[in-house]
Amino acid sequence: MLRRALLRQHSQDPVDWYPFGPEAFERARELDRPVFLSIGYSACHWCHVMAHESFADETTAREMNESVVAVKVD
């Protein structure tokens, strides 16, 4: 469940974000994929820029969803 502010902000992203925790790492092992960690906080300007320019992009999101387990760390 996406409880923290940063995770809530990204809950509608096309990237399939996991919260930092055992579930994400178990999923990465199951899929034999690397973990992509995105670390930030809700008031971070550059985090918003990256979200807008990269994580909201459908092509980027599709590539991420197919090749990594994406984890948001708040």
C-alpha positions as CSV (number, residue, x, y, z in Angstrom):
1,M,0.0,0.0,0.0
2,L,1.4,3.4,-1.0
3,R,1.1,5.3,2.3
4,R,3.8,7.9,2.3
5,A,3.5,11.3,0.6
6,L,6.0,10.6,-2.2
7,L,4.5,7.2,-3.0
8,R,1.0,8.8,-3.0
9,Q,2.2,11.4,-5.5
10,H,3.3,8.7,-7.9
11,S,0.4,6.3,-7.4
12,Q,-1.0,7.2,-10.9
13,D,2.3,7.1,-12.7
14,P,2.6,4.6,-15.6
15,V,5.6,3.1,-13.8
16,D,4.6,0.2,-11.6
17,W,6.2,1.5,-8.4
18,Y,6.7,-0.7,-5.4
19,P,7.3,0.7,-1.9
20,F,10.7,-0.1,-0.4
21,G,10.4,-3.4,1.4
22,P,10.5,-7.1,1.2
23,E,7.7,-7.5,-1.4
24,A,9.7,-5.5,-4.0
25,F,12.9,-7.5,-3.5
26,E,10.9,-10.8,-3.6
27,R,9.3,-9.7,-6.9
28,A,12.7,-8.9,-8.3
29,R,14.0,-12.3,-7.4
30,E,10.9,-14.0,-8.9
31,L,11.3,-12.1,-12.2
32,D,15.1,-12.2,-12.2
33,R,15.2,-8.5,-12.7
34,P,17.3,-5.7,-11.1
35,V,15.8,-3.3,-8.7
36,F,15.6,0.4,-9.8
37,L,15.6,2.6,-6.7
38,S,14.2,6.1,-7.0
39,I,15.0,8.0,-3.8
40,G,13.5,11.4,-3.0
41,Y,11.0,13.3,-1.0
42,S,7.7,15.1,-1.8
43,A,9.2,18.6,-1.8
44,C,12.2,17.8,-3.9
45,H,12.2,20.0,-7.0
46,W,14.5,17.8,-9.1
47,C,12.4,14.7,-8.1
48,H,9.4,16.5,-9.7
49,V,11.4,17.3,-12.8
50,M,12.5,13.6,-13.2
51,A,8.9,12.5,-12.6
52,H,7.5,14.8,-15.3
53,E,10.3,14.3,-17.8
54,S,11.0,10.5,-17.3
55,F,8.6,8.6,-15.2
56,A,5.4,10.1,-16.8
57,D,6.7,9.2,-20.2
58,E,4.8,6.1,-21.6
59,T,7.9,4.8,-23.4
60,T,10.2,5.1,-20.4
61,A,7.5,3.6,-18.1
62,R,7.0,0.6,-20.4
63,E,10.7,0.0,-20.6
64,M,11.0,0.2,-16.8
65,N,8.0,-2.0,-16.2
66,E,9.4,-4.7,-18.6
67,S,13.0,-4.7,-17.4
68,V,13.2,-3.7,-13.7
69,V,11.3,-3.7,-10.5
70,A,10.9,0.0,-9.8
71,V,11.0,1.0,-6.1
72,K,10.2,4.4,-4.7
73,V,12.0,5.3,-1.5
74,D,10.5,8.1,0.5
